[in-house]
Amino acid sequence: MTLKRLSRVLLVLCAGFSTVALAHNPMCECKEIAGGQIQCTGGFSDGSGAPGVTLDVIGYDETVLLPGKLGQDSTLTFKKPSAEFYVLFDAGPGHVVEIDQADIQPQ
Amino acid sequence: MSKVIAAPAPSPLRAFWLKWRFHINILLILVPLGFMPRYFSEAALFRGDTGIGERVAGDVQVGPWSLTLAEFRNEGPRPDPAGPMKFFNAALCATCAEQVKATYLRIGKPRSLRAAGVIFFGTPYRMGALLPVPERTPADAELWVTMEGWDGTMHQGSIPLSQASPATIAWLNKQGVKP
């Protein structure tokens, strides 16, 4: 009985401390899809998705061309802007991923 | 008429065990001793007894402020699901600890404060940031530090990556130039 209780405590401790060790760095990937559109998928390195997180398309002159938020499936699809741009996945200060238009995989 | 049954002779393995088990157990107690020096050096590094990191890169002047930048470990970036990551530690200058609200780190000059890079966590005397290192980073890249003050001002400064982390440059050279 005591052993069972002890193993439960150990399990709780392991579960509690495992989250400390898990970093959750923001991740974002964009690719070109059919119809001159770009699809970006956001998430975190611990495997969690990022629904509702801000993803802005910003011009090289720092004007926000397309303010957006990721959908329930952690993706956002938008029409490729004609001006030079980069994508900013913004999960809060210091938790951003920048993707330059040159880094977006062509179809 | 007493019946004495002789015990069967133990197998050679069991005989060895019976003869040496005491000494083997003493050896087992000694095994952790071999790991002690590494354990204590790691504990000192994590606790900060050996400074803010394994290798102090130097001071970076950021407007009116400055910070001491160090590599937490003197090694190249470590793999991560979000790409190769390098851990840097830093300490703010004594006078600016109360004036600086946030400190960011990025490879290359930030486009804006929003995209200033990764943020440093921790106390002003010992803070850390996990910096993503793109595989296509050029060897002559600069590490940019952006500081935001409580008064709303923003200042930037940079240090060559080769000075901040020679191990990262060696890692990049080993990777080769990526397209």
Interface residues (C-beta under 8 A of the other chain):
Chain A: A23 N25 P26 M27 F44 S45 G47 I58 E62 Y86 L88 D90 P93 G94 H95 V96 E98
Chain B: D80 P81 A82 G83 M85 A102 Y104 R111 S112 R114 A115 A116 G117 V118 I119 F120 A129 L130 P132
